[in-house]
Amino acid sequence: MSQIESDEVHLIRIVQPETPSSFRLICFPESALSSAYYLSLSELLLPTVEVLAIQYPLDADDEEKLADSPDLADRIFEALREWIDRPVALFGHRAGADLAYRVAERLERETATRLLTLFVSGRTARGGLSLGPPALGCRIVALAGEQDPKTPLRGVRAWRRRTSGRFDLEVFPGSRGYLDSSRREVVNLVHDQLLSLSTLDVECEIGAEDKGV
């Protein structure tokens, strides 16, 4: 594990040194004090998935301020520039989902990053959609607690309008604590998404070769 600092944004990097990673999972916690969860989550992930957990500045401890902070999203984007040299997925929980979405927009718009999936957890899609096409082209996977009063499923499903790609909704039992109570299921979901996409890539490459492309 190593820590990289950039303009008060820290990236906690968790990697298996003996196993080259195939993917990077960049995690956006709900607050400045909740990065530790992703350290334990990484222990359940396959060694080929390298985890980068965002550590926000300690004064960024208000959930709504995090969600409404384009400046923080800009700083995170700049901090991630040297870490997008392989397929990347973003995982944002609660306010972190809004930050992850902002960063995903810039990654697709301004870089050649191959963004596999945006996971948005415990968050409804916010208003302010433009009348134009969706901002993203990557797959969005929304996670929600079945009985969470703060994230009604109707609002969670609204994330489908944020991408021209595939949208999936995964509902877990209980309310807001499913990242802990269903940790293994969440990890399996991440694995399934990343591995299914890599399998599709292989199939596409084989199909292109068959056609003489």
FENTAWO-V266516 format. One record per backbone hydrogen bond with DSSP energy under -1.0 kcal/mol. CO is the residue of the C=O (numbers start at 1). NH is the residue of the N-H. If there is no record, write none. Layout:
CO NH
CO NH
This chain:
2 13
4 11
6 9
9 6
10 55
11 4
12 53
13 2
14 51
16 19
23 50
24 89
25 52
26 91
27 54
28 93
31 34
35 38
36 40
37 41
38 42
41 44
46 49
48 22
48 23
50 25
51 14
52 27
53 12
55 10
57 60
59 61
62 66
63 67
64 68
66 69
69 73
70 74
71 75
72 76
73 77
74 78
75 79
76 80
80 83
87 24
88 116
89 26
90 119
91 28
92 121
93 96
94 97
95 99
96 100
97 101
98 102
99 103
100 104
101 105
102 106
103 107
104 108
105 109
106 110
107 111
113 115
114 88
116 139
117 90
118 141
119 92
120 143
121 94
136 164
139 118
140 168
141 120
142 170
143 122
144 172
145 148
152 156
153 157
155 125
156 159
157 160
158 161
159 162
162 136
166 140
168 142
170 144
172 146
174 147
177 180
177 181
178 182
180 183
182 186
183 187
184 188
185 189
186 190
187 191
188 192
189 193
190 194
191 195
192 196
193 197
194 198
195 199
196 200
197 201
198 202
199 203
200 204
201 205
202 206
203 207
204 208
205 209
206 210
207 211
208 213
209 212
